[in-house]
Amino acid sequence: MIEHDHGSGLPPDPLEQRLSDALRARTDSVGLSDLRPAAPPSSHARFRLPVSRPVRRAVLLLVLAAVVVGVLFVSAHWERPTQAPPANVPTAPPTPTTPGAVTASPGSGLDR
């Protein structure tokens, strides 16, 4: 930025003039009643949303209602496991095989 000496006769930069006017207007709009004392330091900083107490209470009630509905839904659809029926035991007797006999398996070439 170019420093202007108002006594030198150079015209001020328009952007600089606008910024200066905006800052001056802002400082004039702030009064002593707008300021507050500094907050004392706390031992732990917490992130808090600026939400009013009724809104927090309503959100808490909605979450609680959702939990109750969820528990009721799960308990209504909960199926207790039943005992499985006994397995079917095969009743076909084993076929006897003779010792030394070669059985042909498909694709082995012994069936010719």
Secondary structure, DSSP 4 states (H G I P E B T S, - for coil): -----TTTTPPPPHHHHHHHHHHHHHHHH--GGG--PPPPP-SS--------HHHHHHHHHHHHHHHHHHHHHHHHT--PPPPPPPPPPP-PPPPP--TTPPPP-TTSSTT-
